């Protein structure tokens, strides 16, 4: 596909509809493609719930592999779950730290 900026808008000037490479035929390999990385919003909510139940990353990955049938076709890896858990922990402590700080200053008054 070739695009061109015309009058402040992008327009497609050339398009070839056929693929110029072999498609990935193994579902277990698609998680390595950049366009398929990340956790879908529904599963992110479910993993957040599992995180709130204090499950480990390995146990969360085991549950997701049960959903998909095997760990090979889960569209993300344990590193994605670890990053999600880190983000959730950071958000939880950020709010808690402010509450504790305000309470400390009120006690000092």
ZIUR-V705913 format. One line per field, one symbol per residue. ss: DSSP state (A for helix, B for strand, O for the rest). A space follows every 10 residues. Layout:
ss: ???
This chain:
ss: OBBBBBOOBB BBBBOOOOOO OOOOOOAAAA AAOAAAOOOO AAAAAAAAAA AAOOOOAAAA AAAAAAAAOO AAAOOOOAAA AAAAAAAAAA AAAAAAAAAA AAAAAAAAO
